[in-house]
Amino acid sequence: MNEGDGIFQNSDDLLTLTLVEYEDEDSGETGYETTFDVGLDLSAEPTTDPMGGGGGGRGGGRPNGTPPPRP
């Protein structure tokens, strides 16, 4: 579970998904499913930078469009 994960501890459950158990009527297979919405900002100009480099949404993008160094 993610209870001990620092990313999820202070998110007020905004970063977790509610799973629903299901059974496929045809095959009888069981599993879990969920639904989530994705928002896209299509107003930004396209970029040719393979790392994106765009501003992103809330909080903005990563500086210089590159990920931080790994420890």
FENGI-V541990 format. One record per residue. RES is the residue in one letter. SS is DSSP state (@ for helix, = for strand, . for the rest). PHI is phi in degrees with one decimal (999 if undefined). D_CENTER is the distance of its C-alpha to the mean C-alpha in whole Angstrom. Layout:
res:RES ss:SS phi:PHI d_center:D_CENTER
res:RES ss:SS phi:PHI d_center:D_CENTER
//
This chain:
res:M ss:. phi:999 d_center:17
res:N ss:. phi:-99.3 d_center:15
res:E ss:. phi:-58.2 d_center:18
res:G ss:. phi:-92.9 d_center:19
res:D ss:. phi:-83.7 d_center:15
res:G ss:@ phi:-58.7 d_center:16
res:I ss:@ phi:-65.8 d_center:12
res:F ss:@ phi:-96.5 d_center:12
res:Q ss:@ phi:-59.6 d_center:16
res:N ss:. phi:-112.0 d_center:16
res:S ss:. phi:-94.6 d_center:13
res:D ss:. phi:52.7 d_center:16
res:D ss:. phi:65.1 d_center:13
res:L ss:. phi:-75.2 d_center:11
res:L ss:. phi:-105.9 d_center:8
res:T ss:. phi:-117.2 d_center:10
res:L ss:. phi:-108.9 d_center:11
res:T ss:. phi:-90.0 d_center:14
res:L ss:. phi:-93.2 d_center:16
res:V ss:= phi:-123.2 d_center:19
res:E ss:= phi:-75.1 d_center:21
res:Y ss:= phi:-139.7 d_center:23
res:E ss:= phi:-131.5 d_center:26
res:D ss:. phi:-69.0 d_center:26
res:E ss:. phi:-64.9 d_center:30
res:D ss:. phi:-81.7 d_center:31
res:S ss:. phi:-95.6 d_center:30
res:G ss:. phi:81.5 d_center:30
res:E ss:. phi:-67.4 d_center:27
res:T ss:= phi:-115.4 d_center:25
res:G ss:= phi:-177.8 d_center:21
res:Y ss:= phi:-127.7 d_center:18
res:E ss:= phi:-142.6 d_center:16
res:T ss:. phi:-152.2 d_center:13
res:T ss:. phi:-132.5 d_center:12
res:F ss:. phi:-147.0 d_center:9
res:D ss:. phi:-91.1 d_center:10
res:V ss:. phi:-124.7 d_center:8
res:G ss:. phi:-105.9 d_center:11
res:L ss:. phi:-121.8 d_center:12
res:D ss:. phi:-98.3 d_center:15
res:L ss:. phi:-91.7 d_center:18
res:S ss:. phi:-82.8 d_center:20
res:A ss:. phi:-74.3 d_center:20
res:E ss:. phi:-69.1 d_center:22
res:P ss:. phi:-62.0 d_center:21
res:T ss:. phi:-125.4 d_center:21
res:T ss:. phi:-99.9 d_center:23
res:D ss:. phi:-69.1 d_center:21
res:P ss:. phi:-63.3 d_center:19
res:M ss:. phi:-92.1 d_center:17
res:G ss:. phi:89.6 d_center:16
res:G ss:. phi:75.7 d_center:18
res:G ss:. phi:-77.6 d_center:17
res:G ss:. phi:-73.0 d_center:17
res:G ss:. phi:73.4 d_center:13
res:G ss:. phi:-93.6 d_center:13
res:R ss:. phi:-53.7 d_center:13
res:G ss:. phi:87.9 d_center:15
res:G ss:. phi:76.4 d_center:15
res:G ss:. phi:-84.4 d_center:14
res:R ss:. phi:-72.9 d_center:15
res:P ss:@ phi:-56.5 d_center:19
res:N ss:@ phi:62.1 d_center:21
res:G ss:@ phi:71.8 d_center:18
res:T ss:. phi:-115.3 d_center:18
res:P ss:. phi:-71.1 d_center:16
res:P ss:. phi:-68.6 d_center:18
res:P ss:. phi:-65.1 d_center:20
res:R ss:. phi:-83.4 d_center:20
res:P ss:. phi:-67.6 d_center:23
//
